[in-house]
Amino acid sequence: MPRTALVTGSSRGIGRAIAERLGADEMNVVVNYRTDRAAAHDAVAKIEASGGRATAVRADVTDPAQLRDLFDAAQRHFDGLDVLVNNVGTARFSPIAEATDEDYDTLFDTNTRATFTALREAANRLRDSGRIVVVSSGTVATTRPGTGLYGAAKAAGDQLVRVLAKELGSRRITVNGVRPGPVRTDGLAELQPESVLERVAAQTPLGRIGEPADIADITAFLAADDSRWITGQIIHAGGGSF
């Protein structure tokens, strides 16, 4: 029987690449979106065109009630849940001295509280031998100026991964994180000009920045049975950039 995966924030970027890759791996996929219904349904269509099964569910994961409803919908549509990929996140960069209370609330609501709530729901809902993967950030492993608040919000998810892996091990549920470096997405393009991305690529051993498919492939491995002996780990996926 095909397993079912819920991928939060999967209408575009890294999340969409992950959803499409899991669909190609013959999983049922729940594509979550907040505002871009057309993009989410396009992702569903691509998964189904490749022979997979998928559905799109709208939910703002920063709202705990909507996040619970998202899990309900996923379980109801495919009669159970085996994999959570917690991908939703938002980034803002500024020196700590210039960060606002609103910056703090936005970053921690989306990157910390939503991750905690999703992991709590997954811990109570996933079938035994399930998989949980949290998309982290390379800023957690660096100390570049301007990344302090965002990195701190993401770091909380890494700690939750390490602890939850120990708590769910008896049920053979693995819990891991993927820590991307810079990845070429619309969101990154909005934050950094192309000249900055070119400099970052030049400093990376592999000579480029990441693509969504790079992260999707690693996530798919962690969501598969082949990764059954890996848990509680944060996989650095930055092409040597950190």
Helices and strands as residue ranges (DSSP letters): E 4-7, H 13-24, E 28-33, H 37-49, E 53-58, H 64-78, E 83-86, G 96-98, H 101-108, I 109-113, H 114-125, E 131-135, G 138-141, H 148-168, G 169-171, E 174-180, H 186-191, H 194-202, H 212-223, G 225-227, E 234-237
